[in-house]
């Protein structure tokens, strides 16, 4: 049976390349987008494959759950969740407000949490699932969180979310073999609207590790932070 993949922020940049890569491997892909129009515009660039546009604003929990429930009712359970959507707020720390930080946290952390809460229990029940959180080395303590204030903090938080949810899977497995994995990955510095024109990596190269994690066989990485298919320090 064809597996269902949900990719948030799938209409451009790295997300678009993830969508394209998963389609090429024969998966049914749900392209999560802030608005349906931008998703349908992106879909025109993709020929063939089982692709569906899902309008899923990530700015509040209720909107996310409503969109998810509707999508699952039509297309069935999500087997692979790729939390790709993100915002980069480069406001200096002196000017950051609780409200502006909350916006970064909502899209970069709370939205992935909400979607994991919707998908992970069923993945555990079925004995299969892949969750990939697209993070950043800017959220790495090992690299001193060198990115912009709100972005670095929110990406460090999504890494913490990955660790906690991977532990939740292990606890649910209770020593039994369970083919459910949760990982973070960083695409590196990628030439996208967010990464800018000076970035050395193409969006396709940035998407590679996420696609690899999504399609790997049983026994692959779990509870890890990866770059270029290799574990890196948190």
Backbone bond lengths (Angstrom), bond angles and torsions (degrees), N, CA, C in turn:
res aa  C-N    CA-C-N  psi(-1)  N-CA   C-N-CA  omega(-1)  CA-C   N-CA-C  phi
1 X - - - 1.462 - - 1.532 109.54 -
2 X 1.327 116.19 137.84 1.465 121.04 179.42 1.525 110.36 -65.05
3 X 1.303 116.38 134.42 1.461 120.93 179.00 1.521 110.80 -87.22
4 X 1.342 114.87 145.71 1.453 121.75 -179.95 1.521 110.82 -94.35
5 X 1.323 115.57 132.29 1.465 122.38 179.72 1.526 108.64 -119.67
6 X 1.329 116.78 130.33 1.463 121.63 172.07 1.515 108.33 -109.67
7 X 1.327 116.33 123.30 1.463 123.07 178.44 1.521 108.04 -118.54
8 X 1.326 117.32 114.83 1.462 118.84 176.52 1.526 109.84 -81.59
9 X 1.319 115.76 149.87 1.461 119.32 -176.62 1.511 111.65 60.88
10 X 1.326 116.33 38.68 1.467 120.87 -171.18 1.515 115.35 -87.39
11 X 1.320 117.50 1.38 1.465 119.10 -173.62 1.526 114.41 -91.63
12 X 1.358 117.73 -6.63 1.469 118.43 178.76 1.529 110.33 -155.58
13 X 1.330 113.95 167.42 1.458 120.77 173.64 1.515 114.18 58.71
14 X 1.317 115.26 -138.27 1.464 121.41 -178.42 1.523 110.85 -62.54
15 X 1.328 116.90 -40.37 1.468 120.36 179.54 1.514 112.12 -58.79
16 X 1.323 116.75 -41.19 1.460 121.33 178.80 1.525 110.47 -62.66
17 X 1.324 116.87 -41.12 1.468 120.34 178.88 1.527 111.55 -68.56
18 X 1.336 116.69 -33.74 1.470 119.74 174.69 1.521 109.62 -64.20
19 X 1.328 116.05 -45.82 1.466 120.71 177.79 1.519 110.27 -56.88
20 X 1.315 115.99 -48.49 1.468 121.28 -178.28 1.524 110.73 -61.25
21 X 1.330 116.25 -43.42 1.460 120.03 -179.66 1.520 113.03 -65.27
22 X 1.326 116.40 -41.08 1.471 119.50 179.80 1.529 111.19 -69.54
23 X 1.321 117.17 -36.47 1.472 120.09 175.55 1.518 110.65 -61.81
24 X 1.326 116.79 -41.44 1.466 120.85 -177.11 1.522 111.60 -65.11
25 X 1.337 116.05 -22.02 1.462 120.64 179.67 1.529 112.30 -94.97
26 X 1.332 116.67 5.37 1.455 120.67 171.89 1.515 116.22 91.23
27 X 1.321 118.27 13.51 1.459 121.26 178.97 1.527 110.74 -85.14
28 X 1.338 115.66 153.99 1.458 120.81 168.98 1.523 106.98 -83.37
29 X 1.317 116.64 121.79 1.456 120.74 -172.95 1.529 110.97 -113.25
30 X 1.322 115.19 128.34 1.452 121.74 171.98 1.520 107.29 -101.96
31 X 1.310 116.06 114.23 1.462 122.42 -177.43 1.527 109.12 -89.85
32 X 1.326 116.00 101.75 1.455 120.36 178.65 1.518 110.19 -76.51
33 X 1.341 116.08 129.15 1.464 121.62 -177.72 1.524 110.18 -137.59
34 X 1.325 115.29 154.36 1.463 120.13 178.01 1.526 110.46 -61.80
35 X 1.340 116.46 -38.87 1.465 120.26 177.31 1.526 108.93 -140.90
36 X 1.309 116.18 149.04 1.456 122.09 -174.23 1.522 111.99 -62.57
37 X 1.335 116.51 -36.51 1.460 120.78 -177.03 1.524 112.29 -59.04
38 X 1.338 117.17 -45.42 1.467 120.10 -179.66 1.525 110.76 -66.64
39 X 1.337 116.52 -33.80 1.452 120.67 177.21 1.517 112.44 -67.14
40 X 1.315 116.54 -42.62 1.467 120.50 179.87 1.523 110.56 -67.36
41 X 1.329 116.38 -34.52 1.463 120.33 176.83 1.526 110.16 -64.55
42 X 1.342 116.45 -43.76 1.467 120.47 177.95 1.519 111.51 -65.13
43 X 1.317 116.39 -36.60 1.466 121.15 -177.89 1.522 111.84 -61.46
44 X 1.331 117.13 -29.37 1.467 121.11 179.71 1.528 111.83 -61.10
45 X 1.339 116.00 -24.30 1.467 120.23 -178.28 1.524 112.54 -83.52
46 X 1.323 116.73 -5.62 1.460 120.94 -176.30 1.527 109.69 -114.21
47 X 1.316 115.62 122.20 1.462 120.81 -178.81 1.519 109.05 -106.27
48 X 1.320 115.96 126.65 1.460 120.48 179.01 1.512 111.87 80.92
49 X 1.314 115.25 168.31 1.456 120.51 179.51 1.517 111.62 92.09
50 X 1.312 114.99 160.58 1.469 122.66 -176.11 1.526 108.35 -96.76
51 X 1.333 116.04 85.99 1.460 122.17 -172.77 1.524 111.16 -117.86
52 X 1.322 115.38 135.70 1.464 120.95 -179.85 1.528 109.77 -135.24
53 X 1.312 116.46 133.87 1.458 122.12 -179.89 1.530 109.84 -88.56
54 X 1.319 115.64 128.50 1.463 121.80 179.60 1.526 108.44 -119.87
55 X 1.326 116.45 115.51 1.463 119.22 175.14 1.522 108.26 -74.41
56 X 1.325 115.80 115.96 1.460 120.75 -175.16 1.534 109.96 -142.52
57 X 1.332 117.34 84.15 1.460 119.34 174.86 1.528 109.15 -63.62
58 X 1.314 116.20 138.19 1.466 120.04 -175.47 1.524 112.62 -104.19
59 X 1.338 116.09 15.34 1.462 118.56 -173.35 1.520 114.66 -86.01
60 X 1.343 117.64 -8.47 1.465 118.26 172.76 1.524 110.66 -156.40
61 X 1.307 115.01 153.55 1.461 122.45 -172.65 1.520 112.48 -61.37
62 X 1.317 117.12 -43.84 1.465 120.64 -177.29 1.518 111.41 -61.16
63 X 1.330 116.98 -44.04 1.464 121.04 179.68 1.524 111.24 -62.30
64 X 1.323 116.30 -39.83 1.468 120.97 179.93 1.529 110.35 -64.71
65 X 1.321 116.15 -48.98 1.469 120.39 -177.91 1.526 110.51 -63.48
66 X 1.333 116.91 -43.47 1.468 120.24 179.93 1.528 110.82 -59.96
67 X 1.331 116.56 -45.99 1.467 120.49 -179.94 1.521 111.01 -65.04
68 X 1.323 116.39 -39.94 1.459 120.55 -179.17 1.532 111.04 -65.18
69 X 1.314 116.19 -46.43 1.477 120.47 -178.53 1.527 110.63 -61.26
70 X 1.326 116.21 -41.45 1.473 119.26 178.20 1.522 110.80 -64.25
71 X 1.330 116.83 -43.59 1.470 120.66 -179.22 1.520 111.35 -63.05
72 X 1.321 116.08 -44.37 1.464 120.14 -178.39 1.532 111.31 -67.18
73 X 1.309 116.86 -33.75 1.463 120.50 178.51 1.526 111.14 -63.92
74 X 1.321 116.45 -33.97 1.466 121.22 -178.49 1.524 111.87 -85.78
75 X 1.337 116.50 -44.37 1.464 120.46 -169.16 1.524 114.83 -107.03
76 X 1.323 117.47 -9.11 1.457 120.72 179.52 1.514 112.21 94.07
77 X 1.333 116.89 -179.68 1.468 121.95 -175.01 1.528 112.89 -61.35
78 X 1.328 115.31 149.16 1.461 121.54 177.02 1.526 108.60 -87.66
79 X 1.321 115.87 123.02 1.467 121.47 179.26 1.526 112.03 -91.70
80 X 1.329 115.55 -31.29 1.466 121.41 -176.59 1.525 108.20 -134.18
81 X 1.323 115.46 123.50 1.466 121.50 178.93 1.523 108.77 -114.32
82 X 1.321 116.53 123.77 1.464 121.12 177.42 1.530 107.86 -118.40
83 X 1.324 114.76 103.09 1.462 121.62 179.81 1.522 108.47 -81.83
84 X 1.325 114.84 86.66 1.459 120.59 -174.15 1.530 113.18 -98.82
85 X 1.321 117.81 -32.68 1.463 120.81 -173.89 1.526 110.89 -58.94
86 X 1.320 115.91 141.52 1.459 119.62 178.89 1.520 111.06 -159.92
87 X 1.322 115.50 160.18 1.463 120.78 174.74 1.527 108.43 -124.01
88 X 1.320 115.36 145.09 1.459 120.83 178.68 1.525 108.18 -117.30
89 X 1.313 115.80 105.03 1.463 122.74 176.03 1.530 107.04 -100.04
90 X 1.335 116.52 116.45 1.466 119.57 -176.92 1.538 112.44 -103.53
91 X 1.335 115.97 24.89 1.465 120.29 177.08 1.531 110.39 -60.60
92 X 1.340 118.55 132.13 1.476 120.53 177.06 1.532 111.11 -59.16
93 X 1.328 116.43 149.90 1.463 120.03 -174.84 1.520 112.44 -57.90
94 X 1.327 117.47 -30.61 1.459 120.00 -178.69 1.533 111.86 -66.29
95 X 1.333 116.33 -22.72 1.466 120.84 -175.39 1.531 113.05 -107.79
96 X 1.311 117.04 -4.69 1.466 120.49 178.62 1.526 109.69 -66.56
97 X 1.325 115.90 137.64 1.466 121.07 175.28 1.521 108.81 -114.85
98 X 1.314 115.66 165.52 1.468 119.49 176.93 1.526 110.33 -58.51
99 X 1.321 115.50 -36.50 1.464 119.96 -179.26 1.521 111.61 -68.62
100 X 1.330 117.17 -43.28 1.469 119.30 -178.79 1.525 111.11 -69.15
101 X 1.326 117.57 -38.79 1.464 120.53 176.59 1.517 110.73 -64.11
102 X 1.332 115.94 -38.69 1.472 120.41 -179.93 1.530 111.41 -61.72
103 X 1.336 117.34 -33.40 1.468 119.96 178.81 1.532 110.91 -65.79
104 X 1.333 115.94 -41.54 1.465 119.30 176.98 1.522 110.69 -65.36
105 X 1.311 116.21 -42.88 1.463 120.19 -179.63 1.531 111.25 -64.40
106 X 1.324 117.02 -37.31 1.459 120.26 -178.82 1.529 111.70 -60.73
107 X 1.325 116.02 -50.35 1.468 119.09 -176.59 1.528 111.79 -76.65
108 X 1.330 116.77 -41.80 1.466 120.91 -172.16 1.524 114.17 -84.31
109 X 1.348 117.44 -22.22 1.472 120.28 -175.38 1.526 113.04 -127.72
110 X 1.332 116.55 -54.56 1.461 118.95 -173.87 1.525 112.11 -66.95
111 X 1.336 117.22 -39.72 1.467 119.85 178.42 1.536 111.45 -63.22
112 X 1.344 119.10 -47.15 1.465 118.45 173.76 1.532 113.10 -57.32
113 X 1.326 117.12 -40.61 1.463 119.71 177.85 1.523 110.79 -59.93
114 X 1.331 116.60 -47.15 1.467 120.37 -179.75 1.521 110.96 -58.26
115 X 1.326 116.94 -43.77 1.467 119.99 -179.08 1.525 111.88 -70.26
116 X 1.317 116.88 -35.56 1.469 119.40 175.15 1.530 110.31 -64.28
117 X 1.322 116.93 -40.16 1.471 120.37 177.98 1.523 111.29 -62.49
118 X 1.334 116.79 -31.36 1.463 120.87 179.08 1.528 112.60 -77.89
119 X 1.331 117.03 -30.98 1.467 119.85 -171.77 1.525 114.59 -102.74
120 X 1.322 117.75 -38.41 1.460 120.52 -168.68 1.528 114.42 -63.01
121 X 1.340 119.74 -42.48 1.472 118.01 179.91 1.532 112.68 -56.94
122 X 1.332 116.78 -39.74 1.469 119.84 179.29 1.527 111.17 -71.59
123 X 1.316 116.44 -36.28 1.463 118.94 176.43 1.524 110.70 -60.35
124 X 1.315 115.59 -45.12 1.474 120.45 178.77 1.521 110.31 -62.03
125 X 1.318 115.97 -42.32 1.473 120.77 -179.31 1.523 111.42 -63.74
126 X 1.330 116.58 -39.76 1.471 120.81 -179.00 1.523 111.96 -82.23
127 X 1.335 116.68 -18.10 1.459 120.14 179.73 1.504 114.25 82.84
128 X 1.333 116.91 14.85 1.471 120.26 175.79 1.521 109.76 -148.32
129 X 1.329 115.52 139.49 1.457 120.05 173.51 1.514 111.40 179.19
130 X 1.306 115.22 152.39 1.456 122.12 175.68 1.532 107.75 -133.62
131 X 1.324 116.30 124.88 1.458 121.06 173.97 1.517 107.77 -122.49
132 X 1.323 115.20 124.03 1.462 121.02 179.39 1.521 108.08 -122.70
133 X 1.322 116.32 120.88 1.456 121.95 175.73 1.524 108.86 -100.93
134 X 1.325 115.84 117.84 1.462 119.61 178.86 1.529 107.88 -78.88
135 X 1.312 115.33 111.59 1.457 122.48 -175.54 1.528 109.00 -111.65
136 X 1.319 116.43 -148.94 1.461 121.45 -179.00 1.519 109.17 -161.10
137 X 1.336 116.20 148.96 1.465 119.02 174.09 1.532 110.60 -66.18
138 X 1.324 117.04 -16.68 1.464 120.32 173.28 1.523 111.59 -64.52
139 X 1.323 116.51 -18.36 1.458 120.89 176.96 1.515 113.25 -98.77
140 X 1.333 116.61 14.19 1.461 121.75 -177.98 1.522 110.73 -94.41
141 X 1.331 116.78 123.97 1.464 120.68 173.79 1.531 110.33 -64.16
142 X 1.333 116.48 -33.64 1.459 120.46 179.99 1.527 111.60 -63.48
143 X 1.331 115.77 -26.10 1.461 120.65 178.43 1.526 111.30 -106.61
144 X 1.323 115.85 17.14 1.468 124.17 170.60 1.524 114.11 66.64
145 X 1.340 117.41 26.95 1.464 121.81 176.39 1.532 111.87 44.30
146 X 1.308 116.22 56.23 1.465 120.58 -169.68 1.531 114.70 -79.08
147 X 1.307 117.01 -3.02 1.460 118.76 -178.27 1.511 113.32 -80.13
148 X 1.342 116.71 -179.61 1.465 121.45 175.72 1.528 111.42 -54.33
149 X 1.305 116.57 148.35 1.465 124.08 -169.65 1.541 113.39 -49.37
150 X 1.326 117.44 -62.61 1.471 120.76 -175.31 1.524 111.77 -66.33
151 X 1.321 115.82 -37.01 1.465 120.17 -179.22 1.523 110.23 -67.18
152 X 1.327 117.02 -46.92 1.462 120.80 -178.76 1.521 111.52 -62.51
153 X 1.315 116.58 -43.93 1.466 120.33 -179.70 1.534 110.66 -64.05
154 X 1.321 116.94 -43.76 1.469 119.50 -177.94 1.530 111.46 -69.16
155 X 1.332 117.84 -34.94 1.464 119.32 178.21 1.538 111.31 -73.73
156 X 1.329 117.22 -33.71 1.469 119.21 172.68 1.522 109.70 -62.38
157 X 1.335 115.93 -37.82 1.469 120.39 179.56 1.530 111.69 -67.93
158 X 1.330 117.32 -37.50 1.465 118.38 179.15 1.529 109.97 -70.25
159 X 1.320 117.44 -30.16 1.469 119.80 173.35 1.524 110.61 -65.50
160 X 1.330 116.35 -41.74 1.468 120.16 176.29 1.525 110.62 -62.13
161 X 1.322 116.52 -39.67 1.465 121.52 176.60 1.532 110.41 -59.29
162 X 1.320 116.43 -42.63 1.465 121.06 178.78 1.528 111.14 -59.69
163 X 1.325 116.29 -46.66 1.471 120.65 -179.92 1.527 110.68 -60.49
164 X 1.323 116.64 -45.45 1.461 120.45 -177.94 1.525 112.02 -67.16
165 X 1.316 117.77 -39.58 1.469 119.62 -178.44 1.528 111.31 -74.61
166 X 1.322 117.26 -32.64 1.467 119.41 174.16 1.521 110.03 -64.23
167 X 1.335 116.49 -39.11 1.469 120.60 177.26 1.521 110.77 -65.64
168 X 1.339 116.74 -35.39 1.467 120.62 178.07 1.528 110.95 -64.70
169 X 1.332 115.93 -37.27 1.473 120.03 176.64 1.523 109.67 -64.55
170 X 1.323 116.90 -45.38 1.462 120.99 -179.13 1.534 110.94 -62.03
171 X 1.313 115.34 -38.51 1.460 119.53 179.24 1.524 110.74 -66.57
172 X 1.338 116.03 -41.35 1.468 119.92 179.18 1.526 111.32 -67.35
173 X 1.320 116.42 -32.73 1.470 120.29 -179.69 1.519 111.57 -66.86
174 X 1.328 115.13 -35.14 1.474 120.41 176.19 1.521 112.24 52.85
175 X 1.335 114.51 43.18 1.456 119.00 177.17 1.510 115.22 86.38
176 X 1.333 117.55 -8.99 1.468 121.00 179.75 1.529 109.84 -88.23
177 X 1.337 117.56 154.24 1.464 119.48 177.21 1.531 110.93 -68.08
178 X 1.301 116.76 124.30 1.463 121.75 -177.31 1.524 107.43 -137.79
179 X 1.319 116.59 117.06 1.462 120.91 -173.59 1.538 110.62 -88.60
180 X 1.332 114.18 60.46 1.466 121.34 178.47 1.525 107.39 -128.19
181 X 1.329 116.92 126.01 1.465 120.42 -178.54 1.520 110.64 -127.40
182 X 1.323 114.93 148.40 1.471 122.72 175.72 1.528 106.96 -131.25
183 X 1.317 116.84 123.36 1.460 121.05 -179.04 1.524 111.48 -140.99
184 X 1.335 115.15 156.79 1.460 122.50 167.34 1.521 108.35 -105.11
185 X 1.321 115.62 151.46 1.463 119.36 172.49 1.524 108.81 -143.89
186 X 1.316 115.22 151.74 1.459 120.45 171.94 1.518 108.53 -112.87
187 X 1.324 117.37 129.57 1.463 119.43 179.05 1.513 112.77 -76.09
188 X 1.351 116.89 -12.90 1.457 119.93 -173.50 1.527 110.12 86.88
189 X 1.319 115.67 -168.97 1.468 120.72 -178.64 1.525 108.53 -85.20
190 X 1.332 115.14 109.46 1.464 120.98 -169.67 1.528 110.71 -116.51
191 X 1.310 115.26 140.89 1.461 122.97 179.51 1.538 109.41 -73.24
192 X 1.311 116.33 85.92 1.462 123.83 176.40 1.525 108.02 -134.50
193 X 1.327 115.52 -179.06 1.465 119.08 176.05 1.528 110.91 -60.08
194 X 1.348 116.27 -36.20 1.454 120.31 178.41 1.528 111.16 -76.06
195 X 1.326 117.53 -42.94 1.460 121.45 -174.12 1.512 114.68 -77.89
196 X 1.340 116.32 -25.42 1.452 120.10 178.91 1.523 113.15 90.11
197 X 1.322 115.60 168.10 1.462 121.35 -172.25 1.528 113.84 -77.67
198 X 1.338 117.31 -15.69 1.466 119.81 -179.46 1.531 112.97 -83.46
199 X 1.319 117.11 -9.31 1.465 120.99 -175.50 1.528 111.29 -63.59
200 X 1.344 117.69 139.04 1.467 120.76 -174.50 1.527 114.88 -82.05
201 X 1.333 117.00 -21.41 1.465 119.67 -175.39 1.520 111.59 -94.70
202 X 1.327 116.03 145.52 1.462 120.32 172.98 1.532 109.29 -81.21
203 X 1.341 117.97 157.60 1.467 119.79 175.16 1.531 112.92 -55.95
204 X 1.327 116.09 -35.83 1.467 120.30 178.32 1.526 111.21 -62.14
205 X 1.339 116.14 -42.79 1.470 120.51 177.58 1.528 110.65 -66.20
206 X 1.329 116.20 -37.86 1.457 120.33 178.80 1.518 113.05 -65.81
207 X 1.323 116.54 -29.91 1.469 121.70 -178.19 1.525 113.30 -81.59
208 X 1.321 117.43 -16.25 1.469 121.52 -169.25 1.525 113.51 -56.38
209 X 1.334 118.09 -48.87 1.469 119.99 -175.38 1.520 111.50 -66.12
210 X 1.333 117.02 -37.08 1.469 120.14 178.14 1.530 110.58 -62.78
211 X 1.322 116.40 -43.61 1.474 120.52 179.32 1.526 110.02 -65.52
212 X 1.309 116.84 -40.92 1.470 122.02 178.42 1.529 110.44 -60.89
213 X 1.313 117.10 -45.63 1.475 120.24 178.95 1.523 111.69 -65.76
214 X 1.311 116.21 -35.98 1.467 120.68 -177.72 1.524 112.17 -69.98
215 X 1.322 116.56 -29.28 1.467 120.64 -172.38 1.528 113.42 -110.07
216 X 1.324 117.76 4.39 1.469 120.18 -175.21 1.528 111.92 -69.16
217 X 1.317 113.97 154.60 1.458 120.71 177.39 1.526 110.05 -75.25
218 X 1.300 115.99 170.15 1.461 121.76 178.55 1.531 110.73 -57.99
219 X 1.320 116.07 142.61 1.460 120.76 178.62 1.514 114.33 94.89
220 X 1.326 116.82 8.18 1.460 120.73 178.72 1.515 111.92 -81.31
221 X 1.332 117.38 -171.54 1.469 121.38 -177.82 1.524 112.43 -56.89
222 X 1.318 114.64 146.79 1.472 120.98 178.00 1.519 108.03 -150.73
223 X 1.339 116.57 130.69 1.452 120.66 -179.96 1.517 112.45 68.33
224 X 1.330 116.48 32.33 1.461 120.69 -176.60 1.525 111.47 -121.31
225 X 1.327 114.19 164.81 1.462 123.66 175.30 1.518 105.68 -114.29
226 X 1.331 117.69 121.64 1.453 120.61 -170.77 1.522 112.69 -126.34
227 X 1.331 114.20 150.60 1.464 122.74 173.02 1.518 107.46 -141.33
228 X 1.317 116.90 131.68 1.469 121.45 -178.38 1.529 111.13 51.27
229 X 1.332 115.74 42.33 1.477 124.89 176.75 1.525 113.99 69.62
230 X 1.332 117.72 10.45 1.463 120.27 -179.03 1.526 110.22 -122.79
231 X 1.360 117.15 142.73 1.465 119.88 178.22 1.523 111.56 -63.71
232 X 1.326 116.50 141.56 1.456 122.22 173.61 1.535 108.08 -127.20
233 X 1.313 116.78 167.42 1.458 121.05 -178.20 1.525 111.29 -76.47
234 X 1.331 114.23 146.55 1.455 120.10 178.45 1.519 110.93 -68.78
